[in-house]
């Protein structure tokens, strides 16, 4: 049975943890911890995209990047293999932080396991829940982060990255992504990647 109080408590604890992120971002003239802002954007996107998402999905979306800054990208080789190792370690790191918070909020083992499976991105393209969280991640990336990210990389690299992103997102997710207000440059990159 969904519990709004429990959900709010979990969100508050996730956000309190993420509030210790030393990386700050300015949005709408307010400065806040980067991962708090990301978590809020993820929740809003899920509510717009799948308003009836189950509680475990709402929890997973909110803590998707919890403690992300604690494992630096440059702690791993700066190549594809290093990037994949870093991402694998991050997923485990997120589950290790989220699990005790969920237990403290009174969530049962089944809910906690579902959240952890989503954070680990298990069965992408087979499990509708994993696909949903991946769609939300991609939509948030396109709306809030893609433009700045594209400025840091060559067109060739960006098209390659976007091809990989498009493989992870569902047809409905792609449809929604193309409705997002974006610069001409970004739209051009997406269309090249989709071609």
Helices and strands as residue ranges (DSSP letters): H 4-18, E 24-27, E 30-33, H 34-49, H 55-62, G 68-70, G 73-75, H 80-104, H 109-119, H 128-140, I 141-145, H 146-151, H 155-168, H 171-177, H 184-194
